[in-house]
């Protein structure tokens, strides 16, 4: 999937083939608010909850895309974080990792032709 900011910066994310990642993919395209959370992650809330059955637990590190099930938010990590049993891995950043910490406001998330 591709995340594009209002000033046309782009982050490409490769989703895994888990049920949760597929649920997110099926909700695209989205125009959604990206929020700061803590000092290591950006979050957004997809319109619908994701199915975490058979989805692997996340090992949060720089570039990880994960789903935090209790709150129903998707997390983009730009710094390492400790493991958490409620985090499910959705994929990882393949380009644009260096701009994640600077992101804010509304972003567009859409599919990419090869996914």
C-alpha positions as a LaTeX table, in Angstrom:
\begin{tabular}{lrrr}
\hline
Residue & $x$ (\AA) & $y$ (\AA) & $z$ (\AA) \\
\hline
Unk1 & 0.00 & 0.00 & 0.00 \\
Unk2 & 1.06 & 3.58 & $-0.45$ \\
Unk3 & 0.67 & 6.39 & 2.09 \\
Unk4 & 0.82 & 9.92 & 0.65 \\
Unk5 & 0.98 & 13.16 & 2.63 \\
Unk6 & $-0.63$ & 16.46 & 1.67 \\
Unk7 & 2.75 & 17.69 & 0.39 \\
Unk8 & 3.17 & 14.56 & $-1.79$ \\
Unk9 & 5.70 & 12.69 & 0.31 \\
Unk10 & 5.20 & 8.94 & $-0.11$ \\
Unk11 & 5.77 & 5.90 & 2.06 \\
Unk12 & 5.43 & 2.44 & 0.54 \\
Unk13 & 4.38 & $-0.39$ & 2.83 \\
Unk14 & 4.40 & $-4.08$ & 2.00 \\
Unk15 & 1.54 & $-5.88$ & 3.72 \\
Unk16 & 1.85 & $-9.47$ & 4.86 \\
Unk17 & $-0.81$ & $-11.96$ & 3.83 \\
Unk18 & $-2.56$ & $-12.12$ & 7.21 \\
Unk19 & $-6.32$ & $-11.79$ & 7.73 \\
Unk20 & $-5.81$ & $-8.43$ & 9.48 \\
Unk21 & $-3.65$ & $-7.05$ & 6.66 \\
Unk22 & $-6.21$ & $-8.23$ & 4.11 \\
Unk23 & $-8.99$ & $-6.51$ & 6.08 \\
Unk24 & $-7.02$ & $-3.25$ & 6.02 \\
Unk25 & $-6.27$ & $-3.62$ & 2.31 \\
Unk26 & $-9.99$ & $-4.14$ & 1.57 \\
Unk27 & $-10.80$ & $-0.79$ & 3.26 \\
Unk28 & $-8.53$ & 1.17 & 0.91 \\
Unk29 & $-8.46$ & 3.87 & $-0.35$ \\
Unk30 & $-8.64$ & 5.96 & 2.82 \\
Unk31 & $-8.17$ & 9.64 & 3.55 \\
Unk32 & $-7.45$ & 9.58 & 7.25 \\
Unk33 & $-5.93$ & 11.57 & 10.10 \\
Unk34 & $-2.53$ & 10.39 & 11.29 \\
Unk35 & $-1.79$ & 11.10 & 14.96 \\
Unk36 & 1.34 & 11.16 & 17.09 \\
Unk37 & 1.39 & 8.64 & 19.88 \\
Unk38 & 4.23 & 8.45 & 22.38 \\
Unk39 & 7.71 & 9.14 & 20.99 \\
Unk40 & 8.00 & 6.23 & 18.58 \\
Unk41 & 4.83 & 5.77 & 16.57 \\
Unk42 & 2.13 & 7.30 & 14.41 \\
Unk43 & $-1.40$ & 5.91 & 14.55 \\
Unk44 & $-4.64$ & 5.96 & 12.60 \\
Unk45 & $-8.03$ & 4.35 & 13.04 \\
Unk46 & $-9.37$ & 2.38 & 10.07 \\
Unk47 & $-13.16$ & 2.58 & 9.62 \\
Unk48 & $-13.67$ & $-1.09$ & 10.52 \\
Unk49 & $-11.95$ & $-3.41$ & 13.00 \\
Unk50 & $-9.45$ & $-5.92$ & 11.62 \\
Unk51 & $-9.68$ & $-9.70$ & 12.05 \\
Unk52 & $-6.62$ & $-10.79$ & 14.02 \\
Unk53 & $-7.30$ & $-14.54$ & 13.84 \\
Unk54 & $-4.20$ & $-16.28$ & 12.43 \\
Unk55 & $-2.37$ & $-12.92$ & 12.26 \\
Unk56 & 1.18 & $-13.05$ & 13.68 \\
Unk57 & 2.12 & $-11.06$ & 16.76 \\
Unk58 & 4.25 & $-8.01$ & 15.96 \\
Unk59 & 7.85 & $-7.51$ & 16.94 \\
Unk60 & 7.81 & $-3.72$ & 16.94 \\
Unk61 & 10.84 & $-2.11$ & 15.35 \\
Unk62 & 11.52 & 0.78 & 13.03 \\
Unk63 & 9.33 & 0.38 & 9.94 \\
Unk64 & 6.81 & $-2.08$ & 11.40 \\
Unk65 & 3.12 & $-1.63$ & 10.57 \\
Unk66 & 0.96 & $-3.19$ & 13.26 \\
Unk67 & $-2.59$ & $-3.31$ & 14.60 \\
Unk68 & $-3.26$ & $-2.64$ & 18.28 \\
Unk69 & $-6.41$ & $-4.67$ & 18.82 \\
Unk70 & $-7.72$ & $-3.18$ & 22.11 \\
Unk71 & $-7.99$ & 0.32 & 20.64 \\
Unk72 & $-8.55$ & $-0.67$ & 17.00 \\
Unk73 & $-5.72$ & 1.51 & 15.69 \\
Unk74 & $-3.02$ & 0.89 & 13.11 \\
Unk75 & 0.48 & 1.78 & 14.27 \\
Unk76 & 3.49 & 2.82 & 12.19 \\
Unk77 & 6.66 & 2.55 & 14.26 \\
Unk78 & 9.52 & 4.96 & 13.60 \\
Unk79 & 11.55 & 3.75 & 16.58 \\
Unk80 & 11.87 & 0.44 & 18.40 \\
Unk81 & 9.30 & $-0.62$ & 20.97 \\
Unk82 & 8.85 & $-3.50$ & 23.36 \\
Unk83 & 6.78 & $-6.54$ & 22.42 \\
Unk84 & 3.10 & $-6.43$ & 23.34 \\
Unk85 & 0.66 & $-9.35$ & 23.09 \\
Unk86 & $-2.04$ & $-7.05$ & 21.70 \\
Unk87 & 0.03 & $-5.93$ & 18.67 \\
Unk88 & $-0.45$ & $-7.82$ & 15.41 \\
Unk89 & 1.91 & $-7.45$ & 12.47 \\
Unk90 & 0.44 & $-6.13$ & 9.23 \\
Unk91 & 3.61 & $-5.47$ & 7.24 \\
Unk92 & 6.65 & $-3.21$ & 7.01 \\
Unk93 & 7.84 & $-0.08$ & 5.27 \\
Unk94 & 9.82 & $-0.69$ & 2.08 \\
Unk95 & 10.52 & 2.97 & 1.25 \\
Unk96 & 10.10 & 6.32 & 2.98 \\
Unk97 & 10.93 & 5.10 & 6.47 \\
Unk98 & 12.97 & 8.24 & 7.13 \\
Unk99 & 9.94 & 10.58 & 6.94 \\
Unk100 & 7.52 & 8.75 & 9.26 \\
Unk101 & 8.47 & 10.72 & 12.38 \\
Unk102 & 7.63 & 13.98 & 10.58 \\
Unk103 & 4.18 & 12.95 & 9.36 \\
Unk104 & 1.05 & 14.65 & 10.66 \\
Unk105 & $-2.44$ & 15.55 & 9.58 \\
Unk106 & $-4.47$ & 13.94 & 6.85 \\
Unk107 & $-2.88$ & 11.30 & 4.63 \\
Unk108 & $-4.15$ & 9.24 & 1.72 \\
Unk109 & $-3.64$ & 5.49 & 1.87 \\
Unk110 & $-4.23$ & 3.50 & $-1.29$ \\
Unk111 & $-3.36$ & 0.26 & $-2.99$ \\
Unk112 & $-0.31$ & $-0.17$ & $-5.18$ \\
Unk113 & $-0.54$ & $-2.04$ & $-8.49$ \\
Unk114 & 1.73 & $-4.91$ & $-7.39$ \\
Unk115 & $-0.10$ & $-5.73$ & $-4.15$ \\
\hline
\end{tabular}
